Amino acid sequence: MEAEPTQSNSMPGTCVWGKGKVALVTGAARRVGRVIAAALHKHGYNLVIHCSASKDEALAFAAQLNSSVRGDSAHVISADLSTTSVVETSERLVREAVAKWGRLDLLVNNAGVYLATPLDQATDHHWNYLMNINLKAPYFLIQAAAPHLRKVEGNVVNLADILGERPSPPLSIYCTSKAAIIMVTKSLAAELGPQIRVNYINPGAAMWPEKADDAFKKDWLSKTLLGRPGTGQEVADAVVFLASPAANYITGSGITTCGGRSVTL
Ligand SMILES: NC(=O)c1ccc[n+]([C@@H]2O[C@H](COP(=O)([O-])OP(=O)(O)OC[C@H]3O[C@@H](n4cnc5c(N)ncnc54)[C@H](OP(=O)(O)O)[C@@H]3O)[C@@H](O)[C@H]2O)c1
């Protein structure tokens, strides 16, 4: 007979199942990453908030969590993940994150860049910029984090995109980077199991790209089965689920939060 589920294996609700755990969320100063970080903090995690250009916003966010929610529960580390030294930078980021509370339970690879690169205009710089931030940094962050995650049977959530599964010209380099992070997820889930789970999220339009115009939004929504854009919270809910004990039997897998947009992409 199957055992009754215990509280630690139940879906996150009011119980603070992340208490005492540490999450590193990249690109967490603003937009989707910030909503993910806030949701994890609400579930009890101590947060390492990574940022690059948005350091002031990251510091203000951490100060708000530390002063009005829980003292000494959010810490900021800045690092540019676009450079040629992305491997060393990833190692430093994890080293500094672990130094803060002595452990790491969850890595959320959220930082990303979105850029149109028509083939006849694409450059070596475009390729390296997109690939370093969207693919190489997540890969080497997982490499650096793995020994720490293994000790606590932690997990990784990578932010991919529905465009990682279907092309969307002229975003070929972006789409390739997201297709590759899906393969990284599956490959490393195989390498790192059974101690570490690795999963991904495929958002659709969770928060519009900052340069999206009205025509783009209208066209996108006309092909979205649920007829509206998503929210950062809806992505964060999926991250929280994958990180939680309720997802203990899920690895090498993904959740698509796109309102049905990918059905007709
Ligand atoms: N928004 C959506 O609807 C949507 C849809 C599909 C997929 N996604 C994926 O979900 C994730 C979050 O989406 P988003 O729209 O919130 O992303 P975003 O605002 O475009 O970027 C997220 C963060 O990436 C960080 N970043 C950019 N350049 C960096 C660099 N050189 N070094 C280190 N960090 C850098 C930024 O941190 P700083 O501001 O501190 O520089 C930024 O806050 C991304 O991976 C994105 O591809 C989002």
The ligand as a MOL file (V3000), in Angstrom:
LIG
                    3D

  0  0  0     0  0            999 V3000
M  V30 BEGIN CTAB
M  V30 COUNTS 48 52 0 0 0
M  V30 BEGIN ATOM
M  V30 1 N 10.2850 37.8070 -20.3120 0
M  V30 2 C 9.7500 36.8140 -21.0110 0
M  V30 3 O 8.5790 36.8690 -21.3890 0
M  V30 4 C 10.5660 35.6110 -21.3560 0
M  V30 5 C 10.1280 34.7500 -22.3590 0
M  V30 6 C 10.8750 33.6160 -22.6540 0
M  V30 7 C 12.0570 33.3700 -21.9740 0
M  V30 8 N 12.4630 34.2270 -21.0090 0 CHG=1
M  V30 9 C 13.7170 33.9580 -20.3010 0
M  V30 10 O 13.5130 34.1560 -18.9090 0
M  V30 11 C 14.6430 34.8130 -18.3380 0
M  V30 12 C 14.2050 36.1200 -17.6780 0
M  V30 13 O 13.5120 36.9140 -18.6190 0
M  V30 14 P 13.5090 38.5150 -18.5340 0
M  V30 15 O 12.6640 38.9890 -19.6320 0
M  V30 16 O 13.2420 38.9460 -17.1370 0 CHG=-1
M  V30 17 O 15.0280 38.7890 -18.8890 0
M  V30 18 P 15.7700 40.1970 -19.0790 0
M  V30 19 O 15.0670 41.2580 -18.3400 0
M  V30 20 O 16.0040 40.4200 -20.5220 0
M  V30 21 O 17.1990 39.8730 -18.4220 0
M  V30 22 C 17.3050 39.2290 -17.1700 0
M  V30 23 C 18.5870 39.6460 -16.5290 0
M  V30 24 O 19.7160 39.1870 -17.2610 0
M  V30 25 C 20.8160 39.9090 -16.7500 0
M  V30 26 N 21.9040 40.1180 -17.7070 0
M  V30 27 C 21.8550 40.7580 -18.9020 0
M  V30 28 N 23.1120 40.9110 -19.3900 0
M  V30 29 C 23.9500 40.3650 -18.4610 0
M  V30 30 C 25.3610 40.2430 -18.3720 0
M  V30 31 N 26.1730 40.7200 -19.3100 0
M  V30 32 N 25.8720 39.6300 -17.2810 0
M  V30 33 C 25.0690 39.1650 -16.3060 0
M  V30 34 N 23.7400 39.2730 -16.3180 0
M  V30 35 C 23.1830 39.8720 -17.3900 0
M  V30 36 C 20.2910 41.2960 -16.4170 0
M  V30 37 O 20.8180 41.6810 -15.1460 0
M  V30 38 P 21.2000 43.2460 -14.9020 0
M  V30 39 O 19.9080 43.9950 -15.1540 0
M  V30 40 O 21.6510 43.2920 -13.5030 0
M  V30 41 O 22.2690 43.5790 -15.8970 0
M  V30 42 C 18.7750 41.1410 -16.4380 0
M  V30 43 O 18.1400 41.6800 -15.3190 0
M  V30 44 C 15.6500 35.0040 -19.4710 0
M  V30 45 O 16.5700 33.9400 -19.4740 0
M  V30 46 C 14.7780 34.9670 -20.7120 0
M  V30 47 O 15.4750 34.5540 -21.8690 0
M  V30 48 C 11.7500 35.3450 -20.6820 0
M  V30 END ATOM
M  V30 BEGIN BOND
M  V30 1 1 1 2
M  V30 2 2 2 3
M  V30 3 1 2 4
M  V30 4 1 4 5
M  V30 5 2 4 48
M  V30 6 2 5 6
M  V30 7 1 6 7
M  V30 8 2 7 8
M  V30 9 1 8 9
M  V30 10 1 8 48
M  V30 11 1 9 10
M  V30 12 1 9 46
M  V30 13 1 10 11
M  V30 14 1 11 12
M  V30 15 1 11 44
M  V30 16 1 12 13
M  V30 17 1 13 14
M  V30 18 2 14 15
M  V30 19 1 14 16
M  V30 20 1 14 17
M  V30 21 1 17 18
M  V30 22 2 18 19
M  V30 23 1 18 20
M  V30 24 1 18 21
M  V30 25 1 21 22
M  V30 26 1 22 23
M  V30 27 1 23 24
M  V30 28 1 23 42
M  V30 29 1 24 25
M  V30 30 1 25 26
M  V30 31 1 25 36
M  V30 32 1 26 27
M  V30 33 1 26 35
M  V30 34 2 27 28
M  V30 35 1 28 29
M  V30 36 1 29 30
M  V30 37 2 29 35
M  V30 38 1 30 31
M  V30 39 2 30 32
M  V30 40 1 32 33
M  V30 41 2 33 34
M  V30 42 1 34 35
M  V30 43 1 36 37
M  V30 44 1 36 42
M  V30 45 1 37 38
M  V30 46 2 38 39
M  V30 47 1 38 40
M  V30 48 1 38 41
M  V30 49 1 42 43
M  V30 50 1 44 45
M  V30 51 1 44 46
M  V30 52 1 46 47
M  V30 END BOND
M  V30 END CTAB
M  END
